[in-house]
Amino acid sequence: MIFRRDLLLGAGAAGLALAGCATAPATNTTPPPAPRPAPPSALRGTGDLGVVIERARGALTIVDTSARTAIGQVEGLGDLSHASVVFSRDGRYAYVFGRDGGLSKVDLLAQRIAARVMQAGNSIGGAISADGSLVATQNYTPGGVKVFDAATLTQLADLPALKADGQPSRVVGLVDLPGRRFAWSLLDADAICVADLSNPAAPRVQRLGGIGRMPYDALVTPDGRHYIAGLFGEDGLALVDLWREPLAVRRILGGYGRGEQPLPVYKMPHLRGWAVAGRRAYLPAIGRHEVLVVDTESWQEVDRIPVAGQPVFVMARPDGRQVWVNFAVPDYDRVQVIDTPSQRIVTTLTPGKAVLHLEFTPRGEAVWISSRDDNRVSVIDTQSFATLATLAIDAPSGIFFTARAARLGL
C-alpha cells in the first residue's frame, strides 16, 4: 500500500525535477519507497473456504477448497452431534447451530468465535435471511423458532410452535425464502408455517394445517417457489406453492410405497441437498432402497431408481448432470452416483466407514465426502471419480462451503 505521505513526497519530488529541467538535470532525486507487500496470511478471499464439523470434539476445521487442505480450527462450539452451518453474505462468518441449543458466529478469517449464545435446550439447525440480516433457529426443546440479529446475535423474536392442546411442537425443515421470510414445519402438529420478518418486532406467521402426519424435514426449490416437506407418518410429501395466494398445501406422491412391505427406518433421510436437476427432483424414499424421480411441473412421479440401501442424502451436482447418494446403516460405507440423462447408476464408491455428508465445490468439479469412523474427508473428482486428496479430520460429519452464502435455502 502507498500511503498518503508517500504520495505527497513523490509528488513534491516530481515537481522539483520539473522546475529544474530548464537549467540542469536533477542528479540527487530519490525515488519514493516501494510499497510494502502485506503478509501472505493478512489478505485473502473467502470464496474457496469451508468448514468441516468435528462432531466428537465440538470443533470446526476450516478448509481451503482450492488447495484441498485444512488451514485452521475453531474449538469450544459445544455439542455438534447434529450440527449445521449457514454463512454471512460475504462468506466471512459461519453461523453454527449446535444440538445443545448453542448458536455460534465464527470468523473464518480470524479463526475464532466472534459471538455465541445458548438459545435453547435442544436445536437441530437454522437459516439466514436472504438479505443476511437475520439468523433463525429451529428448536426441539422448548420448540419454536427464535430469530437473532446476524451482526450481534441479539434475540429479536421468539415464535412459539404449538400443538392443538397448547403443548410445544418440535420444529423441522426451517428454510429461508426470498425477502425476510422463512418457512418451517411442525413435527408434532402436522403443520407448515410461513413467516414474514420484514419487521422482526411484529412478525406475521401464517400456519397451514392438515399437511399429513409427522413432517420430518423440508426443502425449498432453487427458485424459491416450492416448499416441500417429507412426511414420516405416511407415504407422500406436502408441497406449498409460495407464488400462489392464498397459500395452500398440496399432497404429492401419496402412497409411493403402496403394496410393498414397510421396512425399518435406520436413519431419517435429509431433504436439504436441493436434489433438483432440470425439471426433475430426486428424493429419498423413506425406508426403501429407492430414489424417487419427480417431474417439477406436474409433481408426479416419473421414475424410481433402485439404490444400494436406504438413502439419507440425495444431492445434485451444481450442473444437475449427476446425483450423488449416501446411505443409512448397514450400507453407510458406500456412495452411488446417478447419471441424470440416463437415470442409471454409473459408479459405486467406498470412500470410508460411516459416510455422513457430501458437499460439492461451487462449480461441481469435485465433491468432499466425510467418513466419520475412518476420521477422514475424501475429495473426489466428479468426472473420473479419482480421489484427489484426503484430509485427516477427527470424526467428521457435516461439510459446508461458503458458496452456500449465495444460494437460497442452504
N, C-alpha and C positions, 0 to 999 in steps of 0.2 A: 504494500500500500504506500503511495506517495502522499505524505501529509501536507496540510496547508502551508506549514512553514517551509517545507522543501519546495513547494510550488512557487512561493514568493521569492525564495533565494534564487531559484532557477530563472525566474522572470527578471530579477534585478541584474543577474549576470548577463543575460541576453541583451538587456538594454544598454549596459556599459559597452559591450562588444560592438553594438551597432553605432553608438556615439563615437567610438574611436576609430571607426573604419576609414574616416576621411584623412586621418593623419598617419597612424601606424597600426599594423595588425596587433591584436592582443596576443601576448605571449604567456601570461600567467593565469588565464582563466581556469577555474576548477569546475569540472562537471558536477551536477548535483549528485548526492549519494544515490546509489542504486536502491530500488525498493527491496525491503527485506521480505523474503517469502515467509508465509505462515507455516508453522509446523504441519507436517502431513496430517496429524490427527485433529487439528483445530477446525478444519473446514471439510465438510462432506455433505452430500445429499442424503435423503432418507429413502429414495425410491427403490433401492435394492436391499433394504433392511427387512428383517422379520424377526419373529420370536418363536421359540420352541418351549412349551411348558415342560418343566421337570416336576411331575406331579408328586413324587415322593418327598421332594426337598422343599417344596413351596418356593420355587425359583423359576426365573426365566433365563434361557440362553438367548442372547442376541446374535443373529446371524447375518452375514452378507451373502445375498443370493447370487451375486455375480461372481464373487471369489469362491463361493461354496465353502465358507469357513465360519467358525464361531469367533466372534470378536469381543464378547463380554458376557457378563452375568449379573443378574439382579436378584438378591435374596430377600427373605422376610415378607413373602406375599401370602402367607397363611396356607389354608387347605386348598390345594389346586387339583383335587381328585376329580372334579368335573368343572374345569375352568374353561372360559372362553375369553376372547380378546377382540376389541374394536380399536380403531385408530382415529386420531385427530385429522382434520382436513389436510394439514401439511405433512402428515406422516411422522411427526416427531414424537408424539405421545401415544403410548399404548394404554388403554383402559382395560384392566384385568379384573374379571368377575370371578371371585373365589367361591367355593362351595360353602364356606363358613360365613358367607354374607359380607366378606370384605370386598371393597371396591378400591382398587389402587390405580393411580395415574403414574405411569413410568416414563421417564425421559430417556428415550433411546440413545440420544447423543451424549448426554451426561452419564448415562448408565446408572441411574439412581431412581428411587421413588420420589416423585415430586409432591404427591399428596395421597392420603389413604384414609378411608372411613369404614367403620363397621356398621353396615346399614341394615342388616337382617341376621336371622339365625341360620338360615339355610337358603342359598341362592344358586341358580343354575345358569346365569347368563345375563346378557343385556344388549343394548343397542345404542347407537349415537345418531342424533338427528341429522337430516340431510345438510343443514347449514353448519353442523359441527358445534352448536352451542349447548346442546342438552345431551346428557347421558342418562339412560333409563335402565333400571334393573328389574329382572323378573324373579320373584321370590316364592319359595315353598313355605318357609316359616318366617314371618307370620302370614305369608301370602301377599298378593297385591303387587303393584308396580310403584317404585319410587323414582323420582326424576331429580337430577342434580345439574348444577351449573358446571359445564365442562372445564372451565378455567380454574375454579376453586374447589369443586366438589361440595359446594353448599347445597343442601337439600332445598328444592323449590316446590315439590309437590309429592303427595302421598295418595295414591289411588287404590283404594281397597278393592279386593276381589272376593265376592261373597256368593255362597250358595243360597238356595231358596230359603233355607232355615236360618240364614243370617250368619252361619259359620264361615270362616275364611276358606278360600279355594287356592290351591296351588296354581301358579301361572307358568305357562309354557309358550313357546313359539313367538316370543317378542321380536318384532322386526321394525325397522324404520321405514317410513313411507315418504313420498315427495312432500315438501313443506315440513313444518314442525309437527309431524304426525307420527303415530306409532299404532301398531296392531298387535294383539296378543290373544291367546286362548286360555280358557279356564278349565284345567284338567278335571276338577271335581264338580263343575257346574254346567258342563256341556254348552259352552257359550264362547263367542268371539267378541272382543271389544276393539273398537277403532276410536282413537283419541286424537283430538286436535289440541296441541300445546302451544299454539300461537301466543297465548298468554298463560304462562305456567301458573300464575296465581288464580286463574279461573279456567281450568281445563274443561273441555267438552268431550264427554265419553259417550259413545253410542254402543249399546250392548245388543248383540244378536243371539237369541236363544234357540234351543231346539236344533242344534247343528249335528247331532249324533253323539254317541257315547264315548267319553274319555279322549278328547284330543290330547295328543302326546307331544307333538312338535308341529312346526309350520314353516313355510317359506313364502316369500313374495317374489313374483317373477321379475326378471331383469328390467322390464319396462315399468314396474311399479303398479301394474294394473290388477293382477290377481293375487289374492292371499289364499293359500291352500293349507288346510290343517289336516294332518293324518289322524285317524281315529283308531284307538286301541280296542275299544269296546265292541267294534263291529267292522266288517269289511266295508271299505269305502273311505272317501275323503270329503271334506267340506270346503267349498270354494266361495269366495266373495269377490265379485267384480267391483273394484273400487272406483271405476269410472261411471258406474250407473247409480243414479239416485231414484228412489231411496235404496239404501244398501239392503241386500238380501242374501241369504245363504242358499247355495245350490249344492245338492249332493251329487257327487260324481263317483264313478267306478264302484257303485254299490254291488255287493255280493261277488267281488272278484275271486273269492275263494270258494264260491258255492259248489257243493258237490264233492269237495275234497276234504280229506281228513285233516282237522286242525293239528298243527304241530306246536310243541312247546316253544316259547319265545325266550331265547337265551340272552338277547340284548336288544333294547329298543333301537330301531333304525332312526337315523337322523335325516332331516329334510333340508338343512341349511346350506347344502352344497350347490344350489342353483343348477340342478341337473336338467337344464333346458338347452336343447341344441336345435336350432332352426325352429320348425313348427312342432317339435316333439319334446315331451317331458319324459324323463326316465326316473321312476320312483321305486323304492324298495317295497316289496310285498311283505307285510308283517308275517313273520314265522314261516315264510315259504322260501324255497330256493329259486326265486324268480325276481327279475326286474320287469316292472310293468312299463309299457311304452304307450304314451297318451298323446293324441292329437290336440294341440293347444288352441285350435279354432273351435272344435266341437267338444273338447274334453271327454272324448270317448276313447276307450282302449282300442289300440290298433295292433298291438303285438305284445308278447311277453317273451322274455329271453331267459332260458334256464341258466343258472349260475351255480358256482361250486358250493354255496352254503347260504345261510340267512344273511342277506345284505344289510350292512349298517350305514356306510356312506356310499352314495351313488353320485359321483361328481363328474361334470362335463369339463373337458379341456376348454380353455377360453375360446378357441375357434369352433367348438362344437363337433369336431371330427371324431373325437374319442370320448367314451365314458369309462371311468375307472371305478371299480367296485371292491370294497373290502368287506369282511365277514365277521360274524359272531363266532364264539366257540362252538364246535371244536375246529373250525376252519379258519381261525384268525391268523394263520401264518401265510395266507395267500391273498393275492390281489389279481383280479382279472380285468382285461381291457376289452371293451366292446367297440368295434368299428361301426360308427353310426350309419354310413351309407349302406352297408351290407347287413346290419343288425346281427352280427355274429361276433363271438369271442375270438380274438386274434392271438392272444397270448395269456398265459397264466404265470405269474411271478411269485417267488417265495423270498421276499426281502428280509424276513426275520420273524421271530416269535412275537405274537400279540401285536399285530398291526392295528393301530388305533386311529390314525388320521393321515390324510393326504392333502397336499397343498401344491397347486400349480404355480410356477413362476408367471409373471404378468402376461407374457405372450405365449406361454404354454410349451416352450421348448424342453422343459424339464418338470418333473414332479418330485417333491420331497415327501418321504414316507417314514413315519415313526414306527419303530418296533420296540415296544416298551420292555419286554422281557429279555431282549438282547442288548438293551442300553445303546441303541443305535438309530441314527437317522440316515437313510439312503437317498441319494439324489440320482434319479433315473432319467435317461434320455427318452423322450416320448416317441421318437421315431425309430431308433434302433433297439430300445429297451435295455441298453447297456447301462451299467452302474457307473456314473461319472465321479462320485465321491461318496464317502461315508464319514459321518461325524459321531464321535463317541460322546453321548449325552445320557445322563442318568435318568432312567425311567421316563423317556419322552412320551408325550401324548399329543396334545393339540399343537398344530403348526399354523402360524398366521403371518402373512406378509403384508407390508404396508400398502401394497396395491389395492387392498380392500378399502382403503380410505376413499377411493374414487368410485366405489361400486355400491349401488343400492342394495339394502338387505343383507349386507355382510359386515 
